[in-house]
Amino acid sequence: MDENIVIPNMSYNSSVLRQNLVSLVRTYPFLNIQIVGNSVLGTPIYVVKLGNGPRKVFYSASIHANEFITSIILMKFIEDYAKAYVSNGTLYNRSIRNLFNSCSIYIMPMVNPDGVDLVTGNLSSNSSAYIQAQNIANQFATIPFPDGWKANINGVDFSNFHLIL
């Protein structure tokens, strides 16, 4: 198959991730895709299982909002792995069939979909979720990180929180 599902040079968010996963499992039905939970805003958090071997490996991406490029990289890996499996080929000089049978790879491509949607503009600046994230970020005004990364700390009790640098 020559056509790519995951396009690495596009803006990525939880909606595009979902579309990619639906297309990947439709094209490669051996992929095991599960929803393992939901974000604070109710967005599904997915895990993709590749292979069925006894050794287990776990990869995750987009733990922090501004790290969304890592989601694209893992999604592209999933697609390349699936293509190599179908063609009985290799990936990084490894037989994917051998890897499939010897190792179970678990991939959580977007741990923090709310944060990713916040920094990629997929949340309206008028939405209650955006305003809530902005209020959380304002509580940490002195932390020198890009805006939006703090969206994944909702629910933390800040009353006894002290920043130590």
Summary of the structure (lengths in Angstrom):
residues: 165
radius of gyration: 18.0
end to end distance: 51.3
largest distance: 56.4
contacts: 460
relative contact order: 0.18
helix: 39%
strand: 18%
